[in-house]
Amino acid sequence: MLKEKVAVVTGASRGIGRAIALGMAENGANVAIIYAGNKAAAEETRETAMKFGVKAEIYCCDVSDFEATKELTKKIIEDFGHIDILVNNAGITKDALVLTMSEADFDAVINTNLKGVFNMIKNVYSPFMKQRHGKIINISSVSGLSGNAGQANYSAAKAGIVGLTKTVAKELAGRNVNVNAIAPGFIETDMTDKLSDKIKEGVKDVIPMKKMGKPEDIANMAVFLASDKANYITGEIIRVDGGIAM
């Protein structure tokens, strides 16, 4: 589905990002794997991706740093020749009730989870316009659609991604660039692994499908949105959540 395309995936060393990078590679895309700190995990993702016979490289970057993302994009274009697909997945959490949440923790999550998405989009914007094609896939969250107590910073950032996605989709639609977002629900990742069994069971009880999703569920949607099969879809926020936010 993605043969000879070049996909850039942020936050790709593990969890949902890793699954997306591998899904792209399995479907023929060369992949630029962006990570923030865990080089060993990024290397493992790269090695696994290369087993699909594609080119894969890793790059360390703090996506909240605009100049760093600018240099990153230049380097990827130098290494791969062009970019066809951008998946904005990088994100952090610093949960607390608003009463106890520090300004620093609010800013850190907004800067990575929302400004980081803007930074990466800003740097592929002109190249995508010039080549008159491209796919941008932003990872939002059901928390950005319905809010979540204790996650004012995270929910605000993910809600911001919704508005950013729709705006950029309108701006780039005339240049044949598709911009969509995926809103995952509860997915089995390192983050949810830390929850107690009691909390996990409670979570499953409120999900209509009575189970958490897997990173591959998000990856499958990302691969579809990155493919030619989704050429007439833009500005959409697609929930992959087992029905929890319907």
PyRosetta script that sets phi, psi and omega in degrees:
from pyrosetta import init, pose_from_sequence

init()
pose = pose_from_sequence("MLKEKVAVVTGASRGIGRAIALGMAENGANVAIIYAGNKAAAEETRETAMKFGVKAEIYCCDVSDFEATKELTKKIIEDFGHIDILVNNAGITKDALVLTMSEADFDAVINTNLKGVFNMIKNVYSPFMKQRHGKIINISSVSGLSGNAGQANYSAAKAGIVGLTKTVAKELAGRNVNVNAIAPGFIETDMTDKLSDKIKEGVKDVIPMKKMGKPEDIANMAVFLASDKANYITGEIIRVDGGIAM")
pose.set_psi(1, -27.2)
pose.set_omega(1, -173.9)
pose.set_phi(2, -125.2)
pose.set_psi(2, 23.8)
pose.set_omega(2, -174.5)
pose.set_phi(3, -53.0)
pose.set_psi(3, 127.6)
pose.set_omega(3, 177.5)
pose.set_phi(4, 68.2)
pose.set_psi(4, 7.2)
pose.set_omega(4, 172.1)
pose.set_phi(5, -77.2)
pose.set_psi(5, 159.4)
pose.set_omega(5, 176.2)
pose.set_phi(6, -115.8)
pose.set_psi(6, 119.2)
pose.set_omega(6, -178.1)
pose.set_phi(7, -112.5)
pose.set_psi(7, 132.2)
pose.set_omega(7, 174.7)
pose.set_phi(8, -107.1)
pose.set_psi(8, 125.2)
pose.set_omega(8, -179.1)
pose.set_phi(9, -125.6)
pose.set_psi(9, 118.6)
pose.set_omega(9, 177.6)
pose.set_phi(10, -87.4)
pose.set_psi(10, 154.0)
pose.set_omega(10, -177.5)
pose.set_phi(11, 59.8)
pose.set_psi(11, 42.4)
pose.set_omega(11, -168.1)
pose.set_phi(12, -100.3)
pose.set_psi(12, 8.7)
pose.set_omega(12, -176.0)
pose.set_phi(13, -79.5)
pose.set_psi(13, -21.3)
pose.set_omega(13, -178.8)
pose.set_phi(14, -160.3)
pose.set_psi(14, 175.1)
pose.set_omega(14, 175.4)
pose.set_phi(15, 60.2)
pose.set_psi(15, -138.8)
pose.set_omega(15, -177.2)
pose.set_phi(16, -61.6)
pose.set_psi(16, -42.1)
pose.set_omega(16, -179.0)
pose.set_phi(17, -62.1)
pose.set_psi(17, -42.1)
pose.set_omega(17, 177.8)
pose.set_phi(18, -61.8)
pose.set_psi(18, -45.7)
pose.set_omega(18, 179.9)
pose.set_phi(19, -61.6)
pose.set_psi(19, -39.1)
pose.set_omega(19, 179.1)
pose.set_phi(20, -66.5)
pose.set_psi(20, -46.1)
pose.set_omega(20, 179.5)
pose.set_phi(21, -58.9)
pose.set_psi(21, -43.0)
pose.set_omega(21, -179.8)
pose.set_phi(22, -70.5)
pose.set_psi(22, -35.3)
pose.set_omega(22, 176.4)
pose.set_phi(23, -63.8)
pose.set_psi(23, -40.5)
pose.set_omega(23, 177.0)
pose.set_phi(24, -63.1)
pose.set_psi(24, -46.0)
pose.set_omega(24, -178.9)
pose.set_phi(25, -63.2)
pose.set_psi(25, -42.8)
pose.set_omega(25, -179.7)
pose.set_phi(26, -60.4)
pose.set_psi(26, -29.7)
pose.set_omega(26, -179.8)
pose.set_phi(27, -96.0)
pose.set_psi(27, 15.8)
pose.set_omega(27, 170.3)
pose.set_phi(28, 100.2)
pose.set_psi(28, -2.3)
pose.set_omega(28, -178.2)
pose.set_phi(29, -82.3)
pose.set_psi(29, 141.6)
pose.set_omega(29, 166.9)
pose.set_phi(30, -76.5)
pose.set_psi(30, 142.7)
pose.set_omega(30, -171.4)
pose.set_phi(31, -128.3)
pose.set_psi(31, 135.6)
pose.set_omega(31, 170.8)
pose.set_phi(32, -101.6)
pose.set_psi(32, 114.7)
pose.set_omega(32, -173.7)
pose.set_phi(33, -98.3)
pose.set_psi(33, 112.4)
pose.set_omega(33, -177.6)
pose.set_phi(34, -99.4)
pose.set_psi(34, 132.3)
pose.set_omega(34, 178.4)
pose.set_phi(35, -136.9)
pose.set_psi(35, 161.6)
pose.set_omega(35, -177.9)
pose.set_phi(36, -103.7)
pose.set_psi(36, -34.5)
pose.set_omega(36, -175.0)
pose.set_phi(37, -149.3)
pose.set_psi(37, -28.4)
pose.set_omega(37, -173.8)
pose.set_phi(38, -93.9)
pose.set_psi(38, 83.7)
pose.set_omega(38, -176.6)
pose.set_phi(39, -64.7)
pose.set_psi(39, -38.6)
pose.set_omega(39, -178.9)
pose.set_phi(40, -60.8)
pose.set_psi(40, -43.1)
pose.set_omega(40, 179.1)
pose.set_phi(41, -66.6)
pose.set_psi(41, -38.1)
pose.set_omega(41, 178.2)
pose.set_phi(42, -64.4)
pose.set_psi(42, -40.9)
pose.set_omega(42, 178.3)
pose.set_phi(43, -62.6)
pose.set_psi(43, -40.8)
pose.set_omega(43, 179.4)
pose.set_phi(44, -64.7)
pose.set_psi(44, -40.8)
pose.set_omega(44, 177.7)
pose.set_phi(45, -62.5)
pose.set_psi(45, -42.9)
pose.set_omega(45, 178.7)
pose.set_phi(46, -60.3)
pose.set_psi(46, -47.9)
pose.set_omega(46, -178.7)
pose.set_phi(47, -62.0)
pose.set_psi(47, -39.0)
pose.set_omega(47, 178.5)
pose.set_phi(48, -68.1)
pose.set_psi(48, -40.7)
pose.set_omega(48, 179.5)
pose.set_phi(49, -62.0)
pose.set_psi(49, -39.8)
pose.set_omega(49, -176.7)
pose.set_phi(50, -66.7)
pose.set_psi(50, -19.5)
pose.set_omega(50, 177.6)
pose.set_phi(51, -65.8)
pose.set_psi(51, -16.5)
pose.set_omega(51, 177.7)
pose.set_phi(52, -87.8)
pose.set_psi(52, 5.4)
pose.set_omega(52, 176.6)
pose.set_phi(53, 80.8)
pose.set_psi(53, 21.9)
pose.set_omega(53, -179.5)
pose.set_phi(54, -112.0)
pose.set_psi(54, 167.7)
pose.set_omega(54, 173.6)
pose.set_phi(55, -83.7)
pose.set_psi(55, 136.7)
pose.set_omega(55, 178.3)
pose.set_phi(56, -143.5)
pose.set_psi(56, 135.0)
pose.set_omega(56, 178.0)
pose.set_phi(57, -134.6)
pose.set_psi(57, 153.7)
pose.set_omega(57, 177.6)
pose.set_phi(58, -111.2)
pose.set_psi(58, 149.0)
pose.set_omega(58, -179.4)
pose.set_phi(59, -142.3)
pose.set_psi(59, 130.7)
pose.set_omega(59, 176.9)
pose.set_phi(60, -91.8)
pose.set_psi(60, 127.7)
pose.set_omega(60, -178.7)
pose.set_phi(61, -158.6)
pose.set_psi(61, 137.0)
pose.set_omega(61, 170.4)
pose.set_phi(62, -89.7)
pose.set_psi(62, 105.6)
pose.set_omega(62, -173.0)
pose.set_phi(63, -67.3)
pose.set_psi(63, -14.1)
pose.set_omega(63, 177.6)
pose.set_phi(64, -76.0)
pose.set_psi(64, -11.4)
pose.set_omega(64, -179.3)
pose.set_phi(65, -96.1)
pose.set_psi(65, 108.0)
pose.set_omega(65, -174.6)
pose.set_phi(66, -60.6)
pose.set_psi(66, -45.7)
pose.set_omega(66, -178.8)
pose.set_phi(67, -63.0)
pose.set_psi(67, -36.1)
pose.set_omega(67, 178.9)
pose.set_phi(68, -65.7)
pose.set_psi(68, -40.3)
pose.set_omega(68, 179.2)
pose.set_phi(69, -70.0)
pose.set_psi(69, -31.4)
pose.set_omega(69, 177.8)
pose.set_phi(70, -64.1)
pose.set_psi(70, -46.5)
pose.set_omega(70, 178.7)
pose.set_phi(71, -67.6)
pose.set_psi(71, -37.0)
pose.set_omega(71, 178.3)
pose.set_phi(72, -59.5)
pose.set_psi(72, -48.5)
pose.set_omega(72, -177.8)
pose.set_phi(73, -62.4)
pose.set_psi(73, -42.2)
pose.set_omega(73, 177.4)
pose.set_phi(74, -59.4)
pose.set_psi(74, -44.3)
pose.set_omega(74, -178.1)
pose.set_phi(75, -64.4)
pose.set_psi(75, -42.5)
pose.set_omega(75, -180.0)
pose.set_phi(76, -63.5)
pose.set_psi(76, -42.4)
pose.set_omega(76, 179.0)
pose.set_phi(77, -64.7)
pose.set_psi(77, -37.3)
pose.set_omega(77, 176.1)
pose.set_phi(78, -63.0)
pose.set_psi(78, -42.4)
pose.set_omega(78, -175.5)
pose.set_phi(79, -76.4)
pose.set_psi(79, -36.1)
pose.set_omega(79, -174.0)
pose.set_phi(80, -109.0)
pose.set_psi(80, -14.7)
pose.set_omega(80, 179.9)
pose.set_phi(81, 95.7)
pose.set_psi(81, -32.4)
pose.set_omega(81, -179.7)
pose.set_phi(82, -170.1)
pose.set_psi(82, 175.2)
pose.set_omega(82, 175.1)
pose.set_phi(83, -130.1)
pose.set_psi(83, 133.3)
pose.set_omega(83, 177.4)
pose.set_phi(84, -109.1)
pose.set_psi(84, -31.2)
pose.set_omega(84, -171.7)
pose.set_phi(85, -134.2)
pose.set_psi(85, 132.1)
pose.set_omega(85, 173.4)
pose.set_phi(86, -122.0)
pose.set_psi(86, 123.3)
pose.set_omega(86, 175.1)
pose.set_phi(87, -114.3)
pose.set_psi(87, 114.2)
pose.set_omega(87, 179.0)
pose.set_phi(88, -92.9)
pose.set_psi(88, 97.7)
pose.set_omega(88, -176.6)
pose.set_phi(89, -115.6)
pose.set_psi(89, -20.6)
pose.set_omega(89, -174.3)
pose.set_phi(90, -55.6)
pose.set_psi(90, 134.5)
pose.set_omega(90, 179.7)
pose.set_phi(91, -165.3)
pose.set_psi(91, 156.2)
pose.set_omega(91, 177.1)
pose.set_phi(92, -132.1)
pose.set_psi(92, 164.2)
pose.set_omega(92, 173.3)
pose.set_phi(93, -127.8)
pose.set_psi(93, 142.8)
pose.set_omega(93, 172.5)
pose.set_phi(94, -143.8)
pose.set_psi(94, 76.0)
pose.set_omega(94, -170.0)
pose.set_phi(95, -76.5)
pose.set_psi(95, 142.6)
pose.set_omega(95, 173.7)
pose.set_phi(96, -176.3)
pose.set_psi(96, 156.1)
pose.set_omega(96, 172.0)
pose.set_phi(97, -65.1)
pose.set_psi(97, 152.0)
pose.set_omega(97, 179.3)
pose.set_phi(98, -53.8)
pose.set_psi(98, -36.0)
pose.set_omega(98, -179.8)
pose.set_phi(99, -55.1)
pose.set_psi(99, -38.1)
pose.set_omega(99, -175.3)
pose.set_phi(100, -111.2)
pose.set_psi(100, -4.4)
pose.set_omega(100, -179.0)
pose.set_phi(101, -70.0)
pose.set_psi(101, 130.5)
pose.set_omega(101, 179.2)
pose.set_phi(102, -81.3)
pose.set_psi(102, 155.8)
pose.set_omega(102, 176.1)
pose.set_phi(103, -60.1)
pose.set_psi(103, -39.1)
pose.set_omega(103, -179.2)
pose.set_phi(104, -62.0)
pose.set_psi(104, -40.9)
pose.set_omega(104, 179.9)
pose.set_phi(105, -70.5)
pose.set_psi(105, -35.8)
pose.set_omega(105, 175.9)
pose.set_phi(106, -63.8)
pose.set_psi(106, -48.9)
pose.set_omega(106, -177.5)
pose.set_phi(107, -62.9)
pose.set_psi(107, -40.4)
pose.set_omega(107, -177.2)
pose.set_phi(108, -61.4)
pose.set_psi(108, -43.1)
pose.set_omega(108, -179.2)
pose.set_phi(109, -70.3)
pose.set_psi(109, -42.5)
pose.set_omega(109, 177.5)
pose.set_phi(110, -62.3)
pose.set_psi(110, -43.0)
pose.set_omega(110, -176.6)
pose.set_phi(111, -65.1)
pose.set_psi(111, -39.0)
pose.set_omega(111, 179.3)
pose.set_phi(112, -81.5)
pose.set_psi(112, -51.0)
pose.set_omega(112, -169.5)
pose.set_phi(113, -78.2)
pose.set_psi(113, -26.6)
pose.set_omega(113, -179.2)
pose.set_phi(114, -114.3)
pose.set_psi(114, -54.5)
pose.set_omega(114, -179.8)
pose.set_phi(115, -63.8)
pose.set_psi(115, -33.6)
pose.set_omega(115, 177.6)
pose.set_phi(116, -60.3)
pose.set_psi(116, -36.8)
pose.set_omega(116, 177.5)
pose.set_phi(117, -67.1)
pose.set_psi(117, -45.3)
pose.set_omega(117, 176.5)
pose.set_phi(118, -58.0)
pose.set_psi(118, -46.0)
pose.set_omega(118, -178.2)
pose.set_phi(119, -57.1)
pose.set_psi(119, -47.3)
pose.set_omega(119, -178.0)
pose.set_phi(120, -67.9)
pose.set_psi(120, -40.8)
pose.set_omega(120, 178.1)
pose.set_phi(121, -63.3)
pose.set_psi(121, -43.8)
pose.set_omega(121, -179.7)
pose.set_phi(122, -54.5)
pose.set_psi(122, -38.5)
pose.set_omega(122, -174.1)
pose.set_phi(123, -82.0)
pose.set_psi(123, -18.9)
pose.set_omega(123, 174.7)
pose.set_phi(124, -100.7)
pose.set_psi(124, -6.8)
pose.set_omega(124, -174.5)
pose.set_phi(125, -56.0)
pose.set_psi(125, -55.4)
pose.set_omega(125, -179.1)
pose.set_phi(126, -65.2)
pose.set_psi(126, -47.0)
pose.set_omega(126, 177.2)
pose.set_phi(127, -57.8)
pose.set_psi(127, -40.4)
pose.set_omega(127, 179.4)
pose.set_phi(128, -66.6)
pose.set_psi(128, -39.5)
pose.set_omega(128, 178.2)
pose.set_phi(129, -62.5)
pose.set_psi(129, -44.5)
pose.set_omega(129, -176.7)
pose.set_phi(130, -66.8)
pose.set_psi(130, -39.9)
pose.set_omega(130, -178.5)
pose.set_phi(131, -84.0)
pose.set_psi(131, -8.9)
pose.set_omega(131, 176.4)
pose.set_phi(132, 59.2)
pose.set_psi(132, 36.5)
pose.set_omega(132, 169.9)
pose.set_phi(133, -167.0)
pose.set_psi(133, 157.8)
pose.set_omega(133, 178.6)
pose.set_phi(134, 162.1)
pose.set_psi(134, 156.3)
pose.set_omega(134, 177.6)
pose.set_phi(135, -128.7)
pose.set_psi(135, 126.6)
pose.set_omega(135, 174.9)
pose.set_phi(136, -116.9)
pose.set_psi(136, 126.0)
pose.set_omega(136, -179.3)
pose.set_phi(137, -126.0)
pose.set_psi(137, 115.5)
pose.set_omega(137, -179.0)
pose.set_phi(138, -103.3)
pose.set_psi(138, 136.2)
pose.set_omega(138, 178.1)
pose.set_phi(139, -93.9)
pose.set_psi(139, 106.7)
pose.set_omega(139, 176.7)
pose.set_phi(140, -94.0)
pose.set_psi(140, -139.4)
pose.set_omega(140, -179.9)
pose.set_phi(141, -171.8)
pose.set_psi(141, 154.3)
pose.set_omega(141, 173.1)
pose.set_phi(142, -63.4)
pose.set_psi(142, -22.2)
pose.set_omega(142, 176.3)
pose.set_phi(143, -65.0)
pose.set_psi(143, -26.9)
pose.set_omega(143, 177.0)
pose.set_phi(144, -80.4)
pose.set_psi(144, -14.3)
pose.set_omega(144, 178.9)
pose.set_phi(145, -94.6)
pose.set_psi(145, -34.9)
pose.set_omega(145, -174.7)
pose.set_phi(146, -123.6)
pose.set_psi(146, -4.2)
pose.set_omega(146, -176.6)
pose.set_phi(147, 77.2)
pose.set_psi(147, 162.0)
pose.set_omega(147, 178.6)
pose.set_phi(148, -155.7)
pose.set_psi(148, 119.9)
pose.set_omega(148, -178.4)
pose.set_phi(149, -53.8)
pose.set_psi(149, 132.9)
pose.set_omega(149, 179.9)
pose.set_phi(150, 88.9)
pose.set_psi(150, 1.9)
pose.set_omega(150, -178.5)
pose.set_phi(151, -132.9)
pose.set_psi(151, 46.0)
pose.set_omega(151, -178.7)
pose.set_phi(152, -58.7)
pose.set_psi(152, -42.4)
pose.set_omega(152, -179.4)
pose.set_phi(153, -68.0)
pose.set_psi(153, -47.3)
pose.set_omega(153, -178.8)
pose.set_phi(154, -65.1)
pose.set_psi(154, -46.8)
pose.set_omega(154, -179.2)
pose.set_phi(155, -63.9)
pose.set_psi(155, -40.2)
pose.set_omega(155, 179.1)
pose.set_phi(156, -64.1)
pose.set_psi(156, -41.5)
pose.set_omega(156, 179.3)
pose.set_phi(157, -65.2)
pose.set_psi(157, -44.4)
pose.set_omega(157, -178.3)
pose.set_phi(158, -69.6)
pose.set_psi(158, -32.3)
pose.set_omega(158, 174.0)
pose.set_phi(159, -68.5)
pose.set_psi(159, -38.0)
pose.set_omega(159, 176.8)
pose.set_phi(160, -60.6)
pose.set_psi(160, -36.1)
pose.set_omega(160, 177.8)
pose.set_phi(161, -61.8)
pose.set_psi(161, -34.6)
pose.set_omega(161, 178.0)
pose.set_phi(162, -60.4)
pose.set_psi(162, -50.7)
pose.set_omega(162, 179.7)
pose.set_phi(163, -64.9)
pose.set_psi(163, -39.6)
pose.set_omega(163, 179.1)
pose.set_phi(164, -64.5)
pose.set_psi(164, -42.4)
pose.set_omega(164, 179.5)
pose.set_phi(165, -60.0)
pose.set_psi(165, -48.9)
pose.set_omega(165, -177.7)
pose.set_phi(166, -65.8)
pose.set_psi(166, -37.5)
pose.set_omega(166, 179.7)
pose.set_phi(167, -66.5)
pose.set_psi(167, -48.8)
pose.set_omega(167, -179.3)
pose.set_phi(168, -66.8)
pose.set_psi(168, -34.1)
pose.set_omega(168, 176.9)
pose.set_phi(169, -59.9)
pose.set_psi(169, -42.3)
pose.set_omega(169, 178.5)
pose.set_phi(170, -67.8)
pose.set_psi(170, -38.8)
pose.set_omega(170, -178.4)
pose.set_phi(171, -67.7)
pose.set_psi(171, -35.2)
pose.set_omega(171, -172.5)
pose.set_phi(172, -104.3)
pose.set_psi(172, -1.6)
pose.set_omega(172, -176.9)
pose.set_phi(173, -57.8)
pose.set_psi(173, -38.5)
pose.set_omega(173, -178.8)
pose.set_phi(174, -70.0)
pose.set_psi(174, -12.4)
pose.set_omega(174, 178.7)
pose.set_phi(175, -105.5)
pose.set_psi(175, 17.6)
pose.set_omega(175, 175.6)
pose.set_phi(176, 65.2)
pose.set_psi(176, 32.1)
pose.set_omega(176, 177.6)
pose.set_phi(177, -109.5)
pose.set_psi(177, 125.4)
pose.set_omega(177, -179.6)
pose.set_phi(178, -97.2)
pose.set_psi(178, 133.0)
pose.set_omega(178, -179.6)
pose.set_phi(179, -129.8)
pose.set_psi(179, 115.6)
pose.set_omega(179, -178.1)
pose.set_phi(180, -136.9)
pose.set_psi(180, 167.3)
pose.set_omega(180, 177.6)
pose.set_phi(181, -131.4)
pose.set_psi(181, 150.8)
pose.set_omega(181, 173.6)
pose.set_phi(182, -112.4)
pose.set_psi(182, 134.5)
pose.set_omega(182, 178.1)
pose.set_phi(183, -113.4)
pose.set_psi(183, 93.4)
pose.set_omega(183, 178.9)
pose.set_phi(184, -70.3)
pose.set_psi(184, 153.2)
pose.set_omega(184, 170.2)
pose.set_phi(185, -95.0)
pose.set_psi(185, -138.0)
pose.set_omega(185, 178.1)
pose.set_phi(186, -79.6)
pose.set_psi(186, 117.1)
pose.set_omega(186, -176.7)
pose.set_phi(187, -118.3)
pose.set_psi(187, 142.5)
pose.set_omega(187, 179.4)
pose.set_phi(188, -72.5)
pose.set_psi(188, 101.1)
pose.set_omega(188, 179.6)
pose.set_phi(189, -137.0)
pose.set_psi(189, -178.3)
pose.set_omega(189, 176.5)
pose.set_phi(190, -57.0)
pose.set_psi(190, -34.0)
pose.set_omega(190, -178.2)
pose.set_phi(191, -66.1)
pose.set_psi(191, -46.2)
pose.set_omega(191, -178.8)
pose.set_phi(192, -78.4)
pose.set_psi(192, -22.5)
pose.set_omega(192, 177.2)
pose.set_phi(193, -61.8)
pose.set_psi(193, -26.1)
pose.set_omega(193, -177.9)
pose.set_phi(194, -76.5)
pose.set_psi(194, -13.7)
pose.set_omega(194, 180.0)
pose.set_phi(195, -71.8)
pose.set_psi(195, 149.6)
pose.set_omega(195, 177.5)
pose.set_phi(196, -70.2)
pose.set_psi(196, 159.4)
pose.set_omega(196, 178.9)
pose.set_phi(197, -59.2)
pose.set_psi(197, -35.6)
pose.set_omega(197, -179.8)
pose.set_phi(198, -63.9)
pose.set_psi(198, -44.1)
pose.set_omega(198, 179.6)
pose.set_phi(199, -67.0)
pose.set_psi(199, -40.4)
pose.set_omega(199, 179.2)
pose.set_phi(200, -60.1)
pose.set_psi(200, -42.2)
pose.set_omega(200, 179.2)
pose.set_phi(201, -66.5)
pose.set_psi(201, -36.7)
pose.set_omega(201, 177.6)
pose.set_phi(202, -64.5)
pose.set_psi(202, -38.7)
pose.set_omega(202, 177.7)
pose.set_phi(203, -63.8)
pose.set_psi(203, -46.5)
pose.set_omega(203, -179.0)
pose.set_phi(204, -60.7)
pose.set_psi(204, -33.2)
pose.set_omega(204, -178.9)
pose.set_phi(205, -63.4)
pose.set_psi(205, -30.5)
pose.set_omega(205, -177.2)
pose.set_phi(206, -93.9)
pose.set_psi(206, -2.9)
pose.set_omega(206, 175.9)
pose.set_phi(207, -92.3)
pose.set_psi(207, 121.1)
pose.set_omega(207, -178.7)
pose.set_phi(208, -51.4)
pose.set_psi(208, -35.0)
pose.set_omega(208, -179.6)
pose.set_phi(209, -83.7)
pose.set_psi(209, -2.7)
pose.set_omega(209, 173.9)
pose.set_phi(210, 60.1)
pose.set_psi(210, 31.8)
pose.set_omega(210, 176.2)
pose.set_phi(211, -160.2)
pose.set_psi(211, 154.3)
pose.set_omega(211, 173.9)
pose.set_phi(212, -79.6)
pose.set_psi(212, 157.5)
pose.set_omega(212, 176.0)
pose.set_phi(213, -84.7)
pose.set_psi(213, 172.2)
pose.set_omega(213, 177.4)
pose.set_phi(214, -113.2)
pose.set_psi(214, 153.8)
pose.set_omega(214, 178.4)
pose.set_phi(215, -52.1)
pose.set_psi(215, -33.7)
pose.set_omega(215, 179.9)
pose.set_phi(216, -64.2)
pose.set_psi(216, -26.1)
pose.set_omega(216, 177.3)
pose.set_phi(217, -64.6)
pose.set_psi(217, -38.5)
pose.set_omega(217, 177.4)
pose.set_phi(218, -73.0)
pose.set_psi(218, -40.7)
pose.set_omega(218, -179.5)
pose.set_phi(219, -60.8)
pose.set_psi(219, -40.7)
pose.set_omega(219, -179.9)
pose.set_phi(220, -60.7)
pose.set_psi(220, -40.8)
pose.set_omega(220, 178.4)
pose.set_phi(221, -68.6)
pose.set_psi(221, -39.8)
pose.set_omega(221, 179.6)
pose.set_phi(222, -62.7)
pose.set_psi(222, -42.6)
pose.set_omega(222, 178.7)
pose.set_phi(223, -62.1)
pose.set_psi(223, -42.9)
pose.set_omega(223, 177.7)
pose.set_phi(224, -60.3)
pose.set_psi(224, -47.7)
pose.set_omega(224, -178.5)
pose.set_phi(225, -65.6)
pose.set_psi(225, -27.2)
pose.set_omega(225, 179.5)
pose.set_phi(226, -81.1)
pose.set_psi(226, -13.1)
pose.set_omega(226, -173.6)
pose.set_phi(227, -92.1)
pose.set_psi(227, 169.3)
pose.set_omega(227, 177.1)
pose.set_phi(228, -67.1)
pose.set_psi(228, -16.4)
pose.set_omega(228, 178.3)
pose.set_phi(229, -66.2)
pose.set_psi(229, -17.1)
pose.set_omega(229, -178.1)
pose.set_phi(230, -111.7)
pose.set_psi(230, 25.2)
pose.set_omega(230, -174.3)
pose.set_phi(231, -64.6)
pose.set_psi(231, -19.8)
pose.set_omega(231, -178.3)
pose.set_phi(232, -110.0)
pose.set_psi(232, 21.7)
pose.set_omega(232, 177.7)
pose.set_phi(233, -115.0)
pose.set_psi(233, 121.1)
pose.set_omega(233, 175.6)
pose.set_phi(234, -152.6)
pose.set_psi(234, 150.0)
pose.set_omega(234, 179.6)
pose.set_phi(235, 75.3)
pose.set_psi(235, 16.2)
pose.set_omega(235, -177.1)
pose.set_phi(236, -96.9)
pose.set_psi(236, 148.2)
pose.set_omega(236, 172.7)
pose.set_phi(237, -115.3)
pose.set_psi(237, 106.6)
pose.set_omega(237, -172.4)
pose.set_phi(238, -103.7)
pose.set_psi(238, 117.7)
pose.set_omega(238, 178.9)
pose.set_phi(239, -77.4)
pose.set_psi(239, 133.5)
pose.set_omega(239, 170.8)
pose.set_phi(240, -126.6)
pose.set_psi(240, 85.2)
pose.set_omega(240, -163.5)
pose.set_phi(241, -143.8)
pose.set_psi(241, 10.8)
pose.set_omega(241, -179.5)
pose.set_phi(242, 67.4)
pose.set_psi(242, 12.9)
pose.set_omega(242, 177.3)
pose.set_phi(243, 94.4)
pose.set_psi(243, 4.6)
pose.set_omega(243, -172.4)
pose.set_phi(244, -66.0)
pose.set_psi(244, -27.5)
pose.set_omega(244, -176.4)
pose.set_phi(245, -107.2)
pose.set_psi(245, 14.9)
pose.set_omega(245, -178.0)
pose.set_phi(246, -83.1)
pose.dump_pdb("model.pdb")
